[in-house]
Amino acid sequence: MNMFQDDGVNSWNTVMLLYESAIKKFRTKVEILNDEFQQVHQYNPIEYIKTRVKTPESIVKKLKKNGYDVSIPSMIEHCNDIAGVRIVCSFTSDIYQIAEMIGRQTDVTVISIKDYIKNPKTSGYKSYHMLVKIPIYLSDKTVDTKVEIQIRTIGMDFWASLEHKIYYKFEGNAPEYISRDLRECSEIVSMMDTKMLQLNEAIMQTKLEEERQREESKHTNGWQEKVVEGNTH
């Protein structure tokens, strides 16, 4: 049964097709960017990608909670997270690289950015949010469709998942000591992310130094061979 009193079931099916198509298109786009990055830099910045489309029940609940009409036009205008993509990275630096790559795509229009990494929520939540529009080409028209993107590290994703489960159990009213402990855990995750990034940079620097030494060794050995060859004549 259609919970949206609007143009009927066909309109509901069409609008949900748009959001589902936007998820498919955007996921493919990000996977191609990841493959290209791997080929050029021999490094994979994305650990995994999660996608979801909000259920009708969840959309209705959000509209009512915020005092909006329960209708398809209202849903399209006010619900920005119906199509959601979560990109999980290894390191904090990857987050900003991926966001930059997404923003450079000619068919992606960035509507807004919220950097909860540089400016965490009071709960300790950290993530990089982008709201974008991408064109979906139907048989008779093109429709710009909104997608909410969350980019975070593995540690941030683990913390956010734990927070969601805890607050769901307490229906948003968790005891203060639990909220305090969650904030402390968020700081621990941040320290771990920083340390892992430093470790990765040290490893990369070591590899570059080893490569430089190999190249110097090849050059030196080649020069010595030429000297020996010259002395034999």
C-alpha positions in Angstrom: 0.0 0.0 0.0 1.3 3.5 -0.9 1.8 5.5 2.2 2.3 8.7 0.2 -1.0 10.4 -0.8 0.2 11.8 -4.1 0.1 10.6 -7.7 -0.4 6.9 -6.8 1.7 3.8 -6.9 3.3 4.5 -10.3 4.8 7.8 -9.1 6.1 6.1 -5.9 7.7 3.4 -8.0 9.2 5.9 -10.4 10.8 8.1 -7.7 12.2 5.0 -5.9 13.6 3.8 -9.2 15.5 7.1 -9.5 17.1 6.7 -6.1 18.0 3.1 -6.7 19.5 4.0 -10.0 21.4 6.9 -8.4 23.0 4.4 -6.0 24.0 2.0 -8.8 25.5 4.8 -10.9 27.4 6.4 -8.1 28.8 3.1 -6.8 30.1 2.3 -10.2 31.6 5.7 -10.5 33.5 5.4 -7.2 34.7 1.8 -8.0 36.1 3.1 -11.3 37.9 5.9 -9.5 39.3 3.4 -7.0 40.5 1.1 -9.8 42.2 4.1 -11.5 43.9 5.1 -8.3 45.1 1.6 -7.8 46.6 1.5 -11.3 48.3 4.9 -11.1 49.5 4.8 -7.5 49.6 1.1 -6.7 47.5 1.8 -3.7 43.8 1.1 -2.9 42.3 4.0 -0.9 38.8 2.4 -0.4 38.3 -0.6 1.9 34.7 -1.1 1.1 31.5 0.6 0.0 28.0 0.4 1.6 24.8 1.5 0.0 21.2 1.7 1.1 17.8 3.3 0.1 15.6 4.4 2.9 12.4 2.3 3.5 9.0 4.0 3.1 8.4 3.6 6.9 11.6 5.5 7.6 10.9 8.2 5.1 7.4 8.8 6.6 8.8 8.8 10.1 11.4 11.5 9.2 8.8 13.7 7.4 6.4 13.6 10.4 9.2 14.2 12.9 10.3 17.3 11.1 6.7 18.6 10.5 6.6 18.1 6.8 3.7 16.9 4.6 3.8 13.2 3.8 3.9 13.4 0.1 6.3 12.6 -2.8 7.2 16.3 -3.5 7.8 16.9 0.2 10.0 13.7 0.4 12.1 14.8 -2.6 12.6 18.3 -1.2 13.2 17.6 2.4 14.7 14.1 2.6 18.3 14.3 1.5 19.4 10.9 2.7 17.0 8.6 0.9 19.9 7.3 -1.3 22.9 6.8 0.9 26.5 5.8 0.0 29.1 5.1 2.7 32.7 4.9 1.6 35.1 3.4 4.2 38.8 4.1 3.9 42.0 3.0 5.6 43.3 6.4 6.5 42.1 9.9 7.1 44.1 11.4 4.2 42.2 9.0 1.9 38.9 10.7 2.9 39.9 14.1 1.5 41.4 12.6 -1.7 38.2 10.7 -2.5 36.0 13.7 -1.8 38.2 15.7 -4.1 37.9 13.1 -6.9 34.2 13.0 -6.5 33.9 16.8 -6.6 35.9 16.8 -9.9 33.4 14.6 -11.7 31.7 16.6 -14.4 28.3 15.0 -13.9 28.3 15.4 -10.1 26.9 18.6 -8.6 28.0 19.1 -5.0 25.1 20.7 -3.1 26.7 20.8 0.4 29.6 19.5 2.5 29.7 18.9 6.2 33.1 18.0 7.7 32.5 16.3 11.0 36.1 15.2 11.1 37.5 18.7 11.5 34.3 19.7 13.4 33.0 16.6 15.3 29.5 16.4 16.7 29.2 16.8 20.5 28.6 13.0 20.7 32.0 12.3 19.2 30.7 11.4 15.8 33.2 11.9 13.0 32.6 11.6 9.2 32.8 13.6 6.0 29.4 14.2 4.4 28.7 15.3 0.9 25.2 15.9 -0.6 25.4 15.7 -4.4 23.1 15.5 -7.4 23.7 13.2 -10.3 21.7 12.9 -13.5 19.6 9.8 -14.1 18.7 9.3 -17.8 15.3 7.8 -18.3 13.8 7.0 -21.7 12.0 10.3 -22.0 13.8 12.7 -19.6 16.8 13.3 -17.3 16.2 13.7 -13.6 18.8 15.1 -11.2 18.7 12.9 -8.1 20.2 13.5 -4.7 22.7 11.2 -3.0 24.1 11.5 0.5 27.7 10.4 0.8 29.5 9.6 4.0 33.3 9.1 3.9 35.0 7.8 7.0 37.8 5.5 8.2 37.3 1.9 9.4 37.6 3.2 13.0 35.1 5.9 12.5 32.6 3.5 10.9 33.0 1.0 13.8 32.4 3.8 16.3 29.3 5.1 14.4 27.8 1.6 14.2 28.3 1.1 17.9 26.8 4.5 18.8 23.7 3.8 16.6 23.1 0.4 18.3 23.4 1.9 21.8 21.2 4.9 21.2 18.7 2.7 19.4 18.4 0.5 22.5 17.9 3.6 24.7 15.6 5.3 22.1 18.0 8.3 22.0 18.2 8.8 25.8 21.3 7.0 26.8 22.6 7.6 30.4 25.3 10.3 30.6 28.1 7.8 31.6 27.5 5.9 28.3 27.6 9.1 26.3 30.8 10.1 28.1 32.4 6.7 27.4 31.4 6.9 23.8 33.1 10.3 23.5 36.2 8.9 25.0 36.1 6.0 22.6 35.8 8.5 19.7 39.1 10.2 20.9 40.8 6.8 21.1 39.7 6.1 17.5 41.1 9.5 16.4 44.4 8.7 18.1 44.5 5.3 16.4 43.7 6.8 13.0 46.5 9.4 13.4 49.0 6.7 14.5 48.1 4.4 11.6 48.4 7.3 9.1 51.8 8.1 10.5 52.8 4.5 10.3 51.6 4.2 6.7 53.5 7.4 5.8 56.7 6.0 7.4 56.3 2.7 5.4 55.8 4.6 2.2 58.9 6.8 2.9 60.9 3.7 3.6 59.8 2.1 0.3 60.7 5.3 -1.6 64.2 5.3 0.0 64.7 1.7 -0.9 63.7 2.4 -4.5 66.1 5.4 -4.6 69.0 3.2 -3.3 68.2 0.5 -5.8 68.3 3.1 -8.6 71.6 4.5 -7.3 73.0 1.0 -7.1 72.1 0.2 -10.7 73.6 3.5 -11.8 76.9 2.9 -9.9 77.2 -0.7 -11.1 76.6 0.3 -14.6 79.3 3.0 -14.4 81.8 0.5 -12.9 81.1 -2.0 -15.7 81.8 0.6 -18.3 85.1 1.5 -16.5 86.2 -2.2 -16.4 85.2 -2.6 -20.0 87.3 0.4 -21.0 90.3 -0.9 -19.1 90.3 -4.2 -21.0 90.8 -2.5 -24.3 
